[in-house]
Amino acid sequence: MRTKRALSLSDARKIVDAARREAEQRKWNVSIAVVDDGGFLLALERLDGAGPQTPEIATRKAFTAAMVRLPTKTVEDMAKERPGLLGMPGQLRVQGGLPIQVEGEWVGAVGVSGVASHEDEQVARAGIAALG
């Protein structure tokens, strides 16, 4: 039987902590979501001042990145050429979600919402970098 890598709760908290530091350094009020490889929520944090819709958007961005194993910006761009992709339930094709790959295995994703989409992605990237 094959052994599979998986994000732990400790890993998810490490990602959220690093992403929060990036957001706070830039004074960005965001929500940060981390999901496992099946798109199920492991950690969610809504910073003070983040809009009430941001936790849901961050979670859907993370879910989308986990399901398609691509940055949500890539999927957003693909949907412009192939509008049929918009029919996939539960997905949000807006920049700010990044899949997480460790030693060649997809283990989950992080999604961020609250500032401009490219800034959301910057915060997500900072979170993933904390895994090393």
QUIKAFEN-V967576 format. One record per backbone hydrogen bond with DSSP energy under -0.5 kcal/mol. CO is the residue of the C=O (numbers start at 1). NH is the residue of the N-H. If there is no record, write none. Layout:
# QUIKAFEN-V967576
co	nh
CO	NH
CO	NH
This chain:
# QUIKAFEN-V967576
co	nh
8	12
9	13
10	14
11	15
12	16
13	17
14	18
15	19
16	20
17	21
18	22
19	23
20	24
21	25
22	26
23	28
24	27
27	29
28	30
30	47
31	113
32	45
33	111
34	42
34	43
35	109
36	39
40	36
43	34
45	32
45	47
47	50
51	54
53	57
54	58
55	59
56	60
57	61
58	62
59	63
60	64
60	92
61	65
62	66
63	67
64	68
65	69
65	70
71	74
71	75
72	76
73	77
74	78
75	79
76	80
77	80
77	81
78	81
78	82
82	85
83	86
84	87
85	88
88	91
92	94
96	112
97	72
98	110
99	101
100	107
100	108
102	105
105	102
105	107
107	7
107	37
108	100
109	35
110	98
111	33
113	31
115	114
116	119
116	120
117	121
118	122
119	123
120	124
121	125
122	126
123	127
124	128
125	129
126	130
127	130
128	131
129	132
